[in-house]
């Protein structure tokens, strides 16, 4: 397991295969919706869900103190329990890449987004080039910045990723800092690409 902080956020990651102590009963304690979602999944997706909830539980309790961690992950479009996880007094965001799960958490309600991709996923990212104007497609790290920004915005890929414009951020604060302008949003979202798990690009965004 690894952990890093940026601004008000804490980002933690772990291998799904190593987080084996969190079980169905622990998910049930986070709310009926979480249990229902877990039971819809199977195989690697179910194991990844458990690992993500284990990290969420640990990070929320480190911020709020010991106690129950109730989650609501209802999708704002359809009402299904596959949306971003939410809990009182803490902002959350989750990302998966193979056997790796990453969770970002911050006290309060500030918009928050995190994304991780393996550098070996460059081929998959290049396939997304059709979403961008010629010559403007991002590399793997750039894609994680875009995805983190649209997660923090809350609309996800209802926002055209090619319309997310990254401006240089305060490099004296962080050498990989950016300021993302999104269509239909009055304020920018601050994004940073952090030193995370080896072999991966990791970005976190705060609104």
C-alpha positions in Angstrom: 0.0 0.0 0.0 1.2 3.5 -0.7 0.0 7.0 0.1 0.6 10.6 -0.9 -0.9 13.9 -0.1 -1.6 16.9 -2.4 -3.2 20.1 -1.1 -6.1 19.0 1.1 -6.4 15.5 -0.4 -4.9 12.1 0.5 -4.4 9.5 -2.2 -3.9 5.9 -1.2 -3.4 2.8 -3.4 -3.0 -0.9 -2.9 -3.0 -4.1 -4.9 -6.5 -5.7 -5.0 -4.9 -9.1 -4.4 -3.5 -7.9 -1.1 -6.6 -6.5 0.4 -8.3 -9.7 1.3 -9.6 -9.1 4.8 -12.5 -6.8 3.7 -15.5 -9.1 3.1 -19.2 -9.0 2.3 -20.2 -8.2 5.8 -18.0 -5.1 5.8 -19.6 -3.9 2.6 -23.1 -4.5 4.2 -22.1 -2.2 7.1 -21.6 0.6 4.5 -25.2 0.4 3.4 -27.7 -1.8 1.6 -27.0 -0.1 -1.7 -23.3 -1.1 -1.4 -24.2 -4.7 -0.6 -26.6 -4.8 -3.6 -23.9 -3.5 -5.9 -21.3 -5.9 -4.6 -23.7 -8.8 -5.2 -24.3 -7.7 -8.8 -20.6 -8.0 -9.6 -18.4 -11.1 -9.9 -14.8 -12.2 -10.3 -12.2 -9.5 -10.6 -14.8 -6.7 -10.5 -16.2 -7.9 -7.2 -12.7 -8.2 -5.7 -11.8 -4.7 -7.0 -15.0 -3.3 -5.4 -14.1 -4.9 -2.0 -10.6 -3.4 -2.2 -11.9 0.0 -3.1 -14.3 0.0 -0.2 -11.6 -1.2 2.1 -9.4 1.8 1.2 -12.4 4.2 1.4 -13.2 2.9 4.9 -9.6 3.4 6.1 -9.3 6.9 4.6 -12.7 8.2 5.8 -11.9 7.0 9.3 -8.5 8.6 9.2 -10.3 11.9 8.5 -13.4 11.7 10.6 -12.2 9.3 13.3 -13.3 5.8 14.1 -16.9 4.9 13.4 -19.2 3.6 10.7 -18.7 4.6 7.1 -22.0 4.8 5.3 -21.8 5.3 1.5 -24.3 6.4 -1.2 -23.2 5.7 -4.7 -26.5 6.2 -6.6 -26.1 7.4 -10.1 -27.7 10.8 -10.7 -29.0 9.7 -14.1 -30.6 6.3 -13.4 -30.5 5.7 -9.7 -28.3 2.6 -9.8 -25.6 2.1 -7.2 -22.8 2.4 -9.7 -22.1 6.1 -9.3 -19.3 7.9 -7.4 -19.2 7.0 -3.7 -20.4 9.8 -1.3 -20.3 10.0 2.5 -20.8 12.8 5.0 -18.1 15.4 5.5 -15.6 13.7 3.1 -15.2 13.9 -0.7 -14.1 10.7 -2.4 -13.0 9.4 -5.8 -11.9 5.9 -6.9 -10.0 4.6 -9.9 -8.8 1.1 -10.9 -6.1 -0.2 -13.2 -5.6 -3.9 -13.4 -4.8 -5.2 -9.9 -4.4 -1.7 -8.6 -7.1 0.4 -6.8 -6.6 4.0 -5.9 -8.8 6.2 -3.6 -8.6 10.0 -3.1 -10.2 11.5 0.0 -10.5 15.1 1.3 -12.3 16.5 4.3 -15.3 18.6 3.3 -17.3 18.8 0.1 -14.8 20.1 -2.4 -15.1 18.4 -5.8 -12.5 15.7 -6.1 -11.3 13.3 -8.8 -8.6 10.7 -9.2 -7.5 8.6 -12.1 -4.7 6.1 -12.7 -3.5 4.3 -15.8 -0.6 1.9 -16.4 2.0 3.3 -18.8 1.6 0.1 -20.7 -1.9 1.2 -21.5 -0.5 3.7 -24.0 -2.0 1.7 -26.9 -5.5 1.9 -25.4 -5.1 5.6 -24.7 -3.9 6.2 -28.3 -7.2 4.6 -29.4 -9.0 7.5 -27.8 -7.2 9.9 -30.2 -10.4 10.0 -32.3 -12.0 12.0 -29.5 -9.5 14.8 -29.9 -8.6 17.1 -32.7 -5.6 16.1 -34.8 -2.4 16.5 -32.9 -4.2 17.3 -29.6 -4.6 13.8 -28.2 -3.0 13.4 -24.7 -0.4 10.8 -23.6 -1.2 8.5 -20.7 -0.5 11.1 -18.0 -2.5 13.7 -19.9 -5.4 11.3 -20.2 -5.4 10.8 -16.4 -5.5 14.5 -15.9 -8.5 14.8 -18.2 -10.3 12.0 -16.5 -9.5 13.3 -13.0 -10.8 16.7 -14.0 -14.1 15.5 -15.4 -14.6 13.3 -12.3 -14.0 16.3 -10.0 -16.4 18.4 -12.1 -19.1 15.8 -11.4 -20.4 15.4 -15.0 -17.9 12.8 -16.0 -17.8 12.1 -19.7 -21.0 14.0 -20.2 -18.2 16.6 -20.8 -16.5 16.2 -24.2 -12.9 15.3 -23.2 -11.5 17.3 -26.1 -13.1 20.4 -24.7 -11.1 20.1 -21.4 -8.3 22.6 -21.7 -5.2 22.2 -19.5 -3.3 25.4 -18.6 0.0 25.4 -16.8 -0.5 25.6 -13.1 1.7 27.0 -10.3 4.8 24.9 -10.9 6.4 26.4 -7.8 3.8 24.6 -5.9 4.0 21.3 -7.8 6.1 20.6 -10.9 3.2 18.7 -12.5 0.4 21.2 -11.7 -2.3 22.1 -14.2 -5.4 24.2 -14.2 -8.3 22.7 -16.2 -11.0 24.7 -17.9 -14.2 22.8 -18.6 -17.1 23.9 -20.8 -20.1 25.1 -18.8 -18.0 25.6 -15.6 -17.2 29.1 -14.3 -14.2 28.1 -12.2 -11.2 26.0 -13.1 -10.2 22.7 -11.5 -6.7 22.3 -10.2 -5.0 19.0 -11.3 -1.6 17.5 -10.5 0.1 14.4 -11.8 1.7 12.8 -8.7 4.5 10.3 -8.0 2.4 7.2 -7.4 2.8 3.4 -8.0 5.7 2.4 -10.2 4.7 1.9 -13.8 1.6 4.1 -13.6 0.5 7.7 -14.2 -1.6 9.0 -11.3 -3.5 12.4 -11.3 -5.7 14.0 -8.8 -8.0 17.0 -9.3 -9.7 19.4 -6.8 -12.4 21.9 -7.7 
